[in-house]
Amino acid sequence: MPGHTDNEIVVDAPLDFVWEITNDVRNWPDLFTEYSAVDVLESGPDSVTFRLTMHPDEDGNVWSWVSRRETDRATRTVRSQRIETGFFAYMHLRWTYEPVDDARTRMRWQQDFTMKPQAPVDDTAMQERLNRNTAIQMKAVKHALEARRSRVVGVGDVPANRRRGADLRTQLSPGTVGTTCGFSGTVRLEPGEVITEHYHPYSEEFIHVVEGRLRVDLGEERRTVDADQAVFVPRNARHRIVNESDAAVRVVFFLGPLAPRPDLGHVDTETLAEWQAGAAV
């Protein structure tokens, strides 16, 4: 009779955060205690093929195999299967995610498999082994996800976003720590740098100047904001920030509430090239 396991756990973290972190297989050595390396062989918007390598077992054996994983964001479902099956005749996995509430997520992992006749264990023994290990790994993943929510995120821990000009880094966000009401970060503007004009259809923005003097354009009005001063940007208000001084400016920002999707959060009303052309006139 084919083997089957069905295990679940509740993680104290919101659904989107749990979904994003656990479905980036590059994270798995940091989430699971049994995996030493992940090598992505091929990836697309909703699928990834990867080689998974385990830590050596008690006999010094290092197990490795290739799997293919397909995600369905709409149903919060993942289906996966081993391509290199080893002692398995087949191994199919199904992960599902559902919100318990705004801050908790239930993960459910199911495995269906059959062992090859020459395998050292039969289906029943492997089912018992997988059930024991899955409980251990689910607890490890839960702990890692919950610890990540309370971690300290430095400027150097996140990549710079320069699409609108200056060095902008979002440190606390749904993707980094699972925020549910907004996101925050820092901007560093060297002399002459800008964050080009845009607006937020869903969010209000709070801009606090930590160091230097900043020009903030709100629609057709210009304001000067010095160190230890802050300015409020209402929802749907066009705005840009410019460093007209001869010293670097450092800014802390917060936006909230969140847009329904990240791509809806900002609407650009000029490009960096358009601003540069206008500033040169």
N, C-alpha and C positions, 0 to 999 in steps of 0.2 A: 504494500500500500504506500503511495507517495507520501513524503513527509510534508508537514505544514506547521508553521509557527505563527503566532499572532500575539504581539506584545504592544503595550502602549504606555505612555508616560505624559504627565502634564508639566510643562515648562513655564516658569514664571517670567514670561517675556511675550510681547505681542506677536500676532501671527506673521505679519510681513517680515519682521526681524528674524524669526525662527526659519521662515521659508528661505529668505535670502542667504543666510549664513550656512544652513545645512545643505543647500543645493549648489553651493560653490565648492566643488569637490577638492579644490586646492586647499581649502580650510581643514580637510579631514584629519591630517596628522595632529592638528591642534585641538580637535574635538574628540576623536576616538583614541583610546589608549593602545589599541592593537595595531594601528597603521603607522609605518615609518615614512612612507613616501607615496605621492600621487603624481603620475606623469600623464598630462592631458595629451591624447593622440589626435583628437579631432573634436571640434566643438561647433555648435550652431546656436541659434536663438533659443531652441527648446530641447536640445540634446547634447550629450557629451559622451565621447568614448575615451576611456582612460585606463591606465595600468595602475593597479593598487598593489602595494608591497607591504607585507606585515613585518613586525619585529620578529627576530628569531624566536622559535619556540623553545621549550625546555631541552630539546635534543639538538638545538642549534640549526634546525631547518628554517629556511626563509621561504615563505609561500608568497607567490605573486600570480596575478591573473588580470585579464582584460575584461572590462564590463562596458555595457552601453546603457545610458540612463536618459530617459525621456520625461520631460516635465510638462504638466498641464496646469498653468497658473489659474485658469478659470475655475477648475474644480479642486485646486490645491492637491493634486495627485501626482505621484511619480511612479513610473514603471521602469524596472531595470532588469537586465539579465546578464549572466556571465557569457562572454564570447569564448574565452578559454575556460573550459568547465572543469578541468582536472579530474578529480574522483567523482564529480557530479555528472550524471547523465544530462541533467539540466538544472539550472537554478534561476528562478524567477522571483523578483521582489516587487512589492507594492508598498509605497509610503503614502499615508494620507495625513492631512493637517486640518484641524478645525479649531476655531476660537472657543475658549471656555468663557472668556469675557475680554474686555479691551486689553488686559495686561497678561493673559495666560493663554497658552496654546496646548492642545492635545496632539501629540504625535503618535501615530499607529504604524507599526512595521509588520508586514506579513511576508513570509517566505514559503515558496512552494518548490519542491525539489524531489529528485530521485537519485540515489547513489548508483554508480556503476557496479557490476557484479564483482570486479576485482578490487573495489574500495576496501580499506581496512575496517570500516564500520558500515552497518546497514542503515536503512532509513530511520528506524526507531532510535538507534543510538545517536545518530547525527541530530535528530530532532531534539533529543534531550540536551545534547551539547550546545546546539544553537540557542535554545531557550535560556540556558544558564548564561551564556555569553551575551546574548542580546540584552538581558536585564542589566548586566554590568555596563555594557556600552551605552545604553540609554541613560543610565545615571551619570556616566561620564560626560555625555553630550549635554545633558541638562545642566550639570555643574558648570561646564565651560561656557554655555550660552548665558547663564545667569551671572556668572562672574564678569563676562564681557560687558554687561550692561552697566556695571558700577566701576569700570576701569577708568583710569585717568588717560585722556587722549591729548597728546602733545601736538604742536603744530607740525612737527616732523613725522608724525604718525599717519598723516593723510596727504594725498597728492594735491599739488597746486592746480587750481582751475584758472586758466588765463584766457578763457574764451572772450571775456569782456574787457581784458586789459591787464590790470594789476594782479598780484599774487593773492588769490582768494582761497581759503582753506576752510571747509566745513568740518568741524571737529565733532560736534555732538549732533547726531541725526538719526533717522530711522535705520539707516544702514550701519552706523558705527555702534550705537548703544541702544537702539530700539526706542527712540523718542516717539511720542504719539501726539504731541500738541504743537511741535515746532522744531526748529533746528537753529544752531548757532555756530559761530566760527570767527575767524579773524581775516583781515585784509591788510596787506602791507603795500603801500604805494610809494615808489621812489619818485623823486622830483619829475614832474611832467606826466606821471602815469594817471590812468583813469579807470573807473568801472563804468562802462558805457550805459547810456540811458535804457531803462526798461521799467516795467511795472509788475506788480504781483496781484493777480485777480482774486486770490483767496486769502492773502496774508498781509498783516501789518508788519512793519519792520522798525526795529529800534537800533540806532547807530550811535555808538559811544566811541569818541576819540580818546585813545589812550596816550598817544604821543604825537606831537606836531600840530599843524593847522590844516584843516580840510575845507575845501569848497564843496558844498552840497547844493545841487540844482534840483529844486522841486517844481516841476512844470517850467514856467517862465521865470520863477523867482530864484535868486541865488542867496545862499546863506554861508557864513563863515562859522565853522565849529572848531573851537580850540581844544587842547588837551583837557580832560576831565569834564568836558561838556558832551551832551547827547542831543540827538534830534530824532523826532518821530516821523515816519513815512506812512501815511494812511494807505489802505488798500486801494488799488487802481491808480495811485498817484505816480506819474512818470518821474523818474529821478535818476541822477548820475552823481558820482563823486569824483572829484578831481584834486590832485595835489599840485597846487600852483607855487608851492614854496621851494626852497633850495635844500630841504632836509626830508628824510623819510617820514611818512605818517603811518601810524599803526592804529587800526580800528577793530573794535569788537562789534559784532552784529548778532541780532536774534530776530527770527521770523516766526510768526504763528498766527492762526492755526495752519496746519499742513494743507496743501492742495490735495485733491483726490488722487492724483498721480504726480510723480516728480516732474514729468515733462510739461505739466500744466502750471507749474509754480511760477515761472518767469515768462514774460512776453517781451521780447527785444523790440525796441523802437528805433534803434540805430545799430550799425555794425562798427567794429573797431576801426575799420578802414574809412568809413564815412566820418567818424569823429576826428580821426587824424587829418583827413583832408580838410575838414572845416576848421580845425585848430590851426592849420598851416596858413590859412588865408589871412 
